[in-house]
Amino acid sequence: MRVSEDAAPGDVLATPVDPLTFEDGGWFAHLVRIYLTYEDEDRHAHWDSTHAFPISIAKRRQSRYLSGFYTNRKQRRSRAGPRWKVFLQ
């Protein structure tokens, strides 16, 4: 640990590292296909859940539409979660 703490940050980045690669095909190709499908379907849901419109509590209380809109966007990530768990199993 001391060696990495004492080294300059640039020295660590200059150390060559062999990349990890996998053969094209087999289980890894299947994993990639499933992940790409998940990513395409749920990327927007994750973005929506973390980038909510700034709708004040007062405005949400005045309008059922705004309240529902805000709540729906916040819950999209939880709906994507079960599909992600299936992907990981």
Rosetta blueprint (number, residue, H / E / L):
1 M L
2 R H
3 V H
4 S H
5 E H
6 D H
7 A L
8 A L
9 P H
10 G H
11 D H
12 V H
13 L H
14 A H
15 T L
16 P L
17 V L
18 D L
19 P L
20 L L
21 T L
22 F L
23 E L
24 D L
25 G L
26 G H
27 W H
28 F H
29 A H
30 H H
31 L H
32 V H
33 R H
34 I H
35 Y H
36 L H
37 T H
38 Y H
39 E H
40 D H
41 E H
42 D H
43 R H
44 H H
45 A H
46 H H
47 W H
48 D H
49 S H
50 T H
51 H L
52 A L
53 F L
54 P L
55 I L
56 S L
57 I H
58 A H
59 K H
60 R H
61 R H
62 Q H
63 S L
64 R H
65 Y H
66 L H
67 S H
68 G H
69 F H
70 Y H
71 T H
72 N H
73 R H
74 K H
75 Q H
76 R H
77 R H
78 S H
79 R H
80 A H
81 G H
82 P H
83 R H
84 W H
85 K H
86 V H
87 F H
88 L H
89 Q L
